[in-house]
Amino acid sequence: MPNSKNTQRILIGEISGAHGIRGDVLVRTYTETPDAIASYGPLTDESGKRSFSLRVVRVTPKGIVARINGIEDRNAAEPLRGIKLYVGRDRLPDPKGAEYYYADLIGLDAVSDDSSALGKIVSVQNFGAGDLLELKPADGSATEFIPFEDRYVPNIDLQSRTIVIRRPDVTGSEDDEANDVEEDSEESDRL
């Protein structure tokens, strides 16, 4: 069943600890600008049962320092450490151009250029070198990571819930080998 934009919740921050004695908290934000997290109104925890209204006190390199309605001192703020903060997908702006929310990509049906079924996108990861789509192949084999780059992901259709995937050639092609030989030759010429 496709994800509904109206009911889906998106992780946009996490309370990383208490800050000071007045009940302020340090929040690691996942919004484009850190202080934008407060502009979405009340946020909820993972269960959706608890609600948090944030007011940004200041932005720091570690995140934002915020006040939460009803939290008056450090003792009340301490137990909030680790709470993930969510907002309804319908309260977020539509992405611009070729931008996507990770949550919109998860669950897409992956197909090849010829529309053959490849599997489903089960997560989006970033280990520091760029975004990777985790593809769960239709044949039940182990998941694989696909670089989220135009040459490997030439088309995304959120309306039809499909994504075109061109798997990277991990075996190395003759062109790659020829380039390696050329580089080795150039390097030996310089010695």
Disulfide bonds with the S-S distance in Angstrom:
none
